[in-house]
Amino acid sequence: MGADPTNVELYQGADQALSLLGRGGRERIAALRRCPETPLPSTLVYKLALGAREAGRFAEASRSSPAASSRARSSARTCGRSTSR
């Protein structure tokens, strides 16, 4: 993610790789929180909520979920980059 910290696909890939390796929610949350974009893209907010739930952090999961969060956006966007190419 250091090569292109604004590329949301890197964070999604890291989350998937950590999940396949059996890493816990806490480690996946830490990786996702490295995204510098504020507000976070809705796909990352959703993954944060799932990671928080898996880590047993239920209050954080309910605050982070796309349905409950003002950070969630309906448009597909990336960290600081337009989706049109």
N, C-alpha and C positions, 0 to 999 in steps of 0.2 A: 504494500500500500504506500510505501515511501516513494515509489517511482511516480505515482500519479494519485496523490491523496484526495483528489476531488472526483475520482471515478467510482461511482456507487457500485458498479459491477464487481470491483475488487473486494468490496466489503461483503457483498452477497456471496461471492466465491469463497471468501475466508470463512464465512458462517457455515456454508455447506461443507467445506473441507473439515472444519473443526467438528461438525456434527457427525460426519462419516467416520472420523477418527475416535468418536465416542467421548469427546471432550464435553465438559459440563457447561451449563448455562452461564456460569460466571465468566468463564474464559471467552465465550462467544460474545457476551455483553461487552467485555473489555475491548474486544476487537472492533465491534460495531461503534462504540463510543469514540473511536479515533477519527471518525468522519467529521471534518471541520465545518460542514454546512449547518447553518441554523436558519430555519427549522430543518430537521432531518426529513429526508424523503419518506413518504408513507411506507414504502417497502422495508426500510430499515427500522422504522418505528414498530412495525408489525413483528419483525424478527427480534427486536429488543424485548417486546412484550412476551414472545414465546420463550426467549432465553430466561427472562425474569421468572416466568411461571415454572420452568424446569428447575431453576435454582431455588425454588420455594419462596421467592420474593413476590407473594401474591398482591400485596398493596401496590408495589411498583409496576407489576404487570397490568393491573387495572388502570393505573394512571397512564401507562405507555401505550395502551391499545389504540389502534387507529380510530375506533368508534368513539373513544372517550377523550382523545387528545386533540387539542387545537393545532398541534404540530402536523397532524396528518393532512395530506393534500390529496384530492381526488385525481389530479393530473399526474401522469408518470413523468417524474423528473429525476435528475441525477444531482449529485453534490456539485453545484456550481456550473453545471454543463447542460446545455439544451439537448433534448433527445433527438432533435432533427439533425441529420448529417448530410 
